[in-house]
Amino acid sequence: MGNLILDALNVRVEGSGDKILVLAHGFGTDQSAWQRILPFFTRYYRVVLYDLVCAGSVNPDYFDFRRYTTLDAYVDDLLNILTALRVERCAYVGHSVSAMIGILASIRRPELFSKLILIGASPRFLNDKDYHGGFEQGEIEKLFSAMEANYEAWVYGFAPLSVGADVPAAVREFSRTLFNMRPDISLFVSRTVFDCDLRGILGLVKVPCGIIQTAKDASVPASVAMYLKEHLGGWSTVHWLDTEGHLPHLSAPSLFSSKLQIALSQ
């Protein structure tokens, strides 16, 4: 099982530090999203990178539509990777959906994680009566319809909206990894993410958390970062990034890296 998952999800370990840092990418990207920030961390950490099973860089045969209906299967993958690498303790950096995967993994195995860094994280994307997640159900259904009708056109609209900042190279890069995903898998994962509601389990997280949130993110309102801080069970702090967009590691890598270093050192 160990080597199989390491091969299937393109696991690699970079760097020579004493401590272990796991970088887990979000929806629509793969581990290449971290390339610009890696040089800031490989001197101090052994950095574990891997691809989520839904990434376009992974053989789509590994994506089991019956298994990956909830985030729990992704949590299994993460924990199986750490077991195969014999990791006993690590700092975990999760972007977007991987932030939530890290939260769930830390509830299951708190001793594994010294710290969670949550980037553009949201426990629920849909609005509720006392909660502003950023999306109405009707908006989500329109998004799914657009993905189904013409995936290519959807990517060309979605990528610049997500990147937010005027950084054409980041838009191109995000578009590339979105196009690498098989459209049916992309749609299925989007539904899984938007069906998620992890608000009820946030209090079970006892691992210290650093929340990194940009000033303006089309996917995650700033109020969600404050909601996380108020509801996570352990110590947590919000680090505001003075930039726009949902993918600051792609659009503002040096600014992001300096903020990540601060978040990891606290």
N, C-alpha and C positions, 0 to 999 in steps of 0.2 A: 504493500500500500504506500509506504513512505516514498520510495523512489518514483513510483508511478505518478503520484501527485506532484512531486518536484518537477518532473519532466512535463507533465500535462499543462501545468500552470506557469511554465517558464521561470521557475524560481531561480534567482541568482543572488549571490552575496558579494557585495563590494566593500572595499575599505579594510582598515587594519586596526581600528580602535578596540578598546577593551569592552565597551558596552555595545548592546545590540539595539538597533533602530529599525523598526519595520515601517515601510512606506507602502500604503495601500491606496490605490487610485479609485476614482469615482466612475459613475456611469458615463459611457461614451468615450473613455480614454483607455489607455493601457499603461504599463509601467514606464513607457517612454515619456509620459507626462512629467516625470521627476528628473529627467536628464539635466535640466539647467540648474537644479538645486543640489544635485549629488555632490559636486566638488566642494561645497561648503561643509559637508558632513563626513566624508569618507576618511578624513584624518583622525576623527575623534570616535567614530563608530564603525562597527561592522553593520552595514546596511543591507537589510533583507528586502528584495523587491520581488513582486509576483504579479501575475495577471489574474483578475477575476475570471471565472469560467465563461462569462458572457462576452469577454473582450474579443475583438476581431482577430487578435494575435493568437488566440487559442483555437485548436481544432473544434469546429462546432459540434462534432460527434460527441464531445464530452458534455455538452449541455443537455441535461435530462429535464425535459419540460415537466415531468411529474415530481421531480425532486426539488427543483429550484422555485417552488411556488411561494416560499417565504424566505426571509433572510437567514433562518436557522441553518439551511444547507450551506450557505456561504460562510457562516460561523464555523461549521464543521471543517470546511476547507482550510480556513485560517489556522484553526487549532491543530489540524493534521499536519500542516506545513511546519508549524513550530515544533511539534513532536518529532517529525522526521529530521529536523535540523538540530534536535536536542537543545532547543532554547529553553532555559529555565526562567529567564526574566528579560523583559525588553521594554523599551518605550515604543509606543505605537502611534503612528500618524495616519489618520484616515480622512480621505476627502469625500464629502457628500455621502453617498450610500455606504461607503467604507467606514465613515465615522460611526454610523449606526451599527455596522457589523462589529466594530471594535467595542462599542458599548455593550452589546449582547455577549461578546466573548469575555469581557471583563466581569460580567455578572456570573458567568459559568466558571471562569478560572481566574479569580482576582489576583492570586499569587503570581501569575505570569506577567502582569503588567505593572511597571513602576509608574507609568503615566500614560494618559491618553491625550493626544492632540486632535481636536475635532475641527475640521476645516469646512465651512459652508454646510454645517450639519443641521438637520431638521428631523425632529421626532415624528412630524406629520406635516405634509405639504398642503393638505386641504384645510380650509377654514372650518371652524366649529363655532358654536354659539359664544363661547368665552375665549376663543383662541383664533389668532390670525396667522394662518399658515402660508397665506399668499395666493392660494388658488381656490376658485369655486369649482364644484363638480362639473358644471357645464364647460368651463374652460379646459379642464382635463380631457373631457370627452372629445372636444374639438381637436386637441393636440393628438390624441390617438387616431382620430379620423384622418388627420393630415398625414400622419406617419404611414397609415395603411394605403391612402390614396396615391401618394407619390413621395417615397422615402427621400429621394434625391432633393426634391424641392423643399421638403421639410428640413433637411440638414442645412441647406443654404440659408434658411430663415433662422433656425434654432442656434446655430453655432455663433454668429455675431451677437445674438441676444444674450447667450450664456457668458461669452467672453466679456461683454459689457464695455470694456475699455477699447480704445481705438488702437489695437495692436494687430495689424493684418497677419503677421506671422503666427500669432496664437490662434487666430480664427482659422487659418489654413491648417494648422496642426490639429486642432480639435475636429475640424471637418474631416480630415484624413482618417482619424481613428473612428469617427462615427460611421464613415463610409465602409470601413473595414468590418464593421459588425454586420451580421446577417440581419436584414430588416425584421424578420419574424422574431428573432431573439431579442432585438432591440425593443420592439413593441412589448413583448412578454415581460421583459425586465422593467420597463417603464411602468407597466400595470402593477407589478409586484411592489415597486417603490412607492407608487401613489396609493396603494392599498394599505401601506404600513401606518400603524399608529403605535408608537413606542412611548407615548406620554406616561402611561401607567407604570412603566418599569424603571423610569429614570431614577427614582429614589433608591433602587437596589444597587446603583453604581457607587462603589466606595473608593475606587481608584481615583487619585487626583486627576483633574481634567483641565486642559488649556483649550479654550474655544477661540479659534481664529475666524474673524468675520470681516468682510470688506464693508466699506461705507455704503455701497449700494450693490445689491445682488438681485437680479431678476427672479431667481429661484427661491431665495431665502430672505425674508424681511429681517431687518436688524432686530426687531422685537423677539424673533425666535432665539437669537443668541442669548438674550436676557432671560427668556423662558427657560432655556437649558440651564443657565447658571443658577436660577432660583430653584429648579426642581431636581438637579442631579444630587445624589445622596452624599457624596463626599466633597472635598475641597475643590473649587473650580474658579477660574478667572477668565474674563473675556479680553482678548487682545484685538483691538480694532486696527484694521489695515487701511491706510489712507489711499485706497484705490477702488476701482469699480470692478464688478464681475464675479462670477462663480468659480473662476479658475485662476486665482492669483499666482499659483506656482507656474502657470504657463504665461500669463500676461505681465507679471511683475516679479520675476524670479529672485532678483537680489533683495528687493524690499521684503518679499515673502520670507526669504531665507534668514534675514536678520531677525525678523519677528519670530520665526520658528526657533531660532537659537535661544532667544530670550524665553520663549514659552517652555522650552525643554529644560532650561537652567533653573527655573523657579521651583 
